Amino acid sequence: MRRTDFLVIVLLVLGMCVNLNAQDQPSATSLYNDGLELIKAKNYAEGLPLMVQAVETADSTSENGMKVIKLAKRNGAIAAYYVGNDYRKEKNYEKAIETYSMGVEYSASFYANYIGLAQALEGKGETVAAIKAYIDAGDVSLKAKKEDKAEKMYSKAENIVAVTWGKKVWDDVEGYAMAYLEKRDNNSEVHYYLAYAKQKKGDAEAALASVGKAIELAGDTVNDKYYMTKAESLESLGKTAEAIETYGNVKDAKYSERAAYKIKELGGE
């Protein structure tokens, strides 16, 4: 046998070995297709890992690889939502948060994972993070033209502050209100809750600033409880004349008797 013949045979054998090894390692496309079939069958728990593998395996420098990554992330985000729901129902909040977060990373425009993430954070007791996550969920829902869902998410975040206010846990009210307003500064009620908490904690100056913002945002629909908090803050600061004037703005029967009493107490008419 000639040397050249031997070399050809060796190359062929090597080629066969390379092909066999390639067959042992599934391609990104095959991983995606297999994962997609599982997701279509609602087997999200098994479909999600294949989408993750497809993303990790795909060649991001090729057109086909980028297409696989895009599709795998899109479907992976959907699977992540359902897998995250299962973890959350089991109260495995750590895994739920991890899974929803991956879904958010895979598709920043898919609002469902934001909602799931907020619910899981709330379930775990990470309330400040949950409030911010609910607002993020509302913002993404709004971009997706899901206005009703967006309002529910904003209301959910506000309700956490309101419930805590009702429990009179002023440190938490302050922290939760500030977390809300950091993300969404246009809510008069949350500014009011913050003002009330600051007043109760003895920071009348800060309370006055917050309730002023609440009154400004409320406009013609201002609630008289805002005026009460403003007047009480002014009174605490020794600004008697301004306090009397502000108590005079109170018309609601729920507060008017106390407002009238305070006006007389402060020397007004």
N, C-alpha and C positions, 0 to 999 in steps of 0.2 A: 504493500500500500504506500502510495506516494505521500510525502509530508503535506502537500497541498490538500489532498483528499482528507487527511486526518484533521486538518484545521477546519475544513468545512463541516465535518461531522461534529466536532467539538462546539463550533458556533451554533449549529442547529440544536444541539442538546442544551446549550446554555439558553438559547432563545426559548426552548420549550420550558425550561425551569422558570424563566422570567414570567412567561405567560401563566404558568401554573400558580406562581406566587401572586400575580395580579388578580387571578380569579379568587384566591383565598381572601383578598382584601376587597370588600365591596366598594364600588365607586360611589361618589357623592350622589350621582343621578339615581342609582339603584336604591341607595339608602332613602333618598327623598321619595321615590315611587312606593317603596315598601311602607314607609311611614305614612304616606298619604292614604294608602289603602286602609291602614289601621284607623286613621282619624276618620275617614269616611264611614267606617264601621263603628264609630264612637268608642273605639278602644284607645282612648287618649293616653292612658298611662303607659302603653307600649309604643304608641306612635310618637310621643314627644321625644324620647331618647334618640330615636332614629333621625328626627329632624335636627336635633342638636349635633349628632354625628355628621349629618349631611353638611351642615354649616361649617363644622370644623375640618371636614375632609375636602370640601370644594376648593378648587384653585381660584383664588380671588384675582388672579392676573389674567384669567381668560374670560371671554364673553359668556361661554356656557356656564363656567363656574359661578360667575356673578349672578346669572339667572337662577341657578340652583339655590344660591344663598338667599336671594330675595324671596323666592317662593317658600323655601324651608322656614325662613323667619316668619313669614306671613302666616303659614299654617301652624308653625310652632307656637306662635302667640295665642292662637285659638285653643290649641291643645293645652297650653299652660294655664289658661283660665279654668278649664274644666278640672285639670289635675289639682290646681290650687284650691278649687272649691271642695274637692274631696278631702284634702288635708285640713281645710278650715272646719268642715263638718266634723272631722275627727278631733278638733281642737288642737291639732298639731300646727300651731301658729307659726313656728319657726320655718317649717317646710313650706307652709302656705305663702309666707312672705317671700321666701327665696324663689318660689315658683312664679308667683305673680310678678315679682321684680324682673325675672328673666323675660316674661311675656312683655312687660313694658319696654325692656331693652330691645326685644325683637321687633316690636311694632309700637312706636310712640303715638300712633294715631288711633289705636284700638282701645277704646275707653273702658271696656269690661275689666281688664286687668287692673286698671287704676282703682276701680270700685272694689274689686276683690282685695286689693292691697290695703285700702283704707279700712275695710271691715276686719281684716286679719290683724292689723295694727291695733284697732280698737279692742278686739277680742283679747289680744295679748296684754292690754293695759297700757300701751304706748300712746296715750291720748293726744299729746301735742303733735306727734308724727301723724296720727290718724286724722286730726283736724286738717292738717296741711294736705294730706293725701286725698281727703274728700274734696277739698277745693280744687286740687289738680284734676281729680276725676270730673268735677263740674266743668272746668275749663276745656278739657279734652272732649267732653260730651257736647259742649257748645260748638266747638270747631266742627264736630261731626253732625251738626244741625239736629242734635237731640236735646232741644230746649227743655222739655219737661224733665228729662233725666238730669240735666244740668242743675235745674232748680232744686230737685230732690237732694242732690249732693251738697249744694250750698246750704240748704235747710238742715241737712244732717249735721254739718259742721257747726252751724249756729246753735242747733238744739243741744249739742254737747255743752256749750257755754251756758245756755239758758238753764239747763237742768242743774248744773253745778252752782249757778247763781241761786237757784231755788233752795239748794242745800246749804247755802251761806258759807261755803268753803272759799273764803276770799282770796287766799293765795292761789288756789287752783283757778278760780274765775279769772284772776289777773293774767296768769300764765296762758290759759286757753284763749282768752280774748286777744292777747297780744299775738299768739300764734296765728289766729284767724286773720287779724288785721295786717299781719306781715304779708299775707298772700292776697288779701282782698280787703281793701281799705274803705269800701263804699257802703258799709252796712251800719246804719245808724243805731240799731239795737245793740250790736256788739260793742260799739263805742260807748253806749250807755252802760252796759254791763261792766265794762272796764272802769268807767267813771265811778260807778257805784262801789265797786270793789276797792278802788283807790281811796275813796272817801271813808269807807269803813275801816281801812287800814291807817287812816290819819293823814293821808297825803292829799290835802284839799286843793293844793295848787295844781297837781297833776289831774285830779278829778275834774277841776274846772275846765282844763284844757280839753279833756276827753268828752265831757258832756257838751261843751261848746261845739265840738265837731259833730256830735250826734244831732244837735239842734240844727246845725247848718245843713246836714245831709237830709234831715227829715223835711225841711222846708215847710210847706203849708200843712203837712200831715203830722207835725210835731206832737208827740205825746206829752201830756202834762207832767208825767213822772220825770221827764227830762228837766223841766223847769224846777221841780221840787229838788232834784239832786243839785242843780246849778245853784239854787237859792241857799241850800244847806251848806254847800261848799263856800259860797260867798260869806255866809254867816260865820263859818269856822275861821275864815281869814279876817274877820273883823270888818268886813265891808258891808256895814249895816244898811245903808241907803240902797245900795245895789241889790242886796238880799230882799229888802221890802218890795222893791220894784219888781223883782223876778217872781216873788210869791204872788204878786198881784196879777201875773199872767195866767195863773192856774184857775181854770174854770170847771174842770171835770169834777163831778160830785164825789168821786172816789178820793180826791185829794183836797178839795176846796175848803172843807171844814178845818183841816190841819193848817192849810195855808193861811186862812183867816186868823186862826189862833196865833200863828207865828208872827204875822204882821202886827197884831196888837201887842204881843210880847216884846217885839223889837221897837215899839213906840210909834208904829204907823197907825194910819186910820182906816 
